[in-house]
């Protein structure tokens, strides 16, 4: 990635909150904050992952808005750009070091702060591996539409109830 590129992994890493360590290596709440330079829009992804052996289930929630490289936060008011939140039921699996976690079914709009005609959202599918040292899930998103191998870095931001350990030191 080019230095200063808001879509690059290092820029994504800088936008994320501090990591939290949990007993389970995969289960928990993971956050990603990415910029798509081809479409000039932003996404804040939240993965809630529950684990049963090598099977994963949970949900993906996304807040997405239009904006240029410097508009890391959603717009304060609507000026013709989109600002939506969507939710998808999700499932996946662990195979060795590799993890897949993706939408099962269509995305459901939960909020349309700046509605646009004919809004649609392609269901997200993430695959990659977890870096246990950093508590990060380095993935690519393939949604069958506009995201093809788009890098999305997730950091674990919360444990599931009963799975907590101490947060990492800054």
C-alpha positions, 0 to 999 in steps of 0.5 A: 500500500502507498504511504498515506493511502486510506484504503491500505492496511496500515491506515486501517490499523491506525483507525481501529480501537485498542485490541482486546484479548479473549480466551477463545482465539476467534470468538468475539466482536471484531471491528474494521474501518475501510475506505473503497477508493474506487467507489469513494465510500467508507465502511465500518464493519462489526463482526459478532462471531460465536464459535462451536468447534470449527464452525462459526456463526453470528452477524455482520453489521455495517455502516456505510457512507459516501465520502472522499479519503478524508471523510473517515466519519459519517456525514453530519448532514445529508448532502445527496450522499448515502449513509446506511446501516445494514445487518446480515446473519453470518456463518463461517469456518476455521480450517487450520490458520484460515478463517471464512466468515460471510453473510448468509442471505441478503443484507437488511437495512437497519437505518437509512440516514441519507436514503438514496433511490435504488440502494442495494448492498452486496452481502459481505464474505471475509476470508483470511487469518488471525494474528493472535499477537495483534488480535487482528483478522487480516481479510479480504472481502468478496461480496459478489459485486463491487468488493473483489479481494478488498483488504479489510483489517479487523481488530477484536474490540470485545469478548463474548460474555464469559470469555473476557481476559484483560485488555491489551496494554496500549 
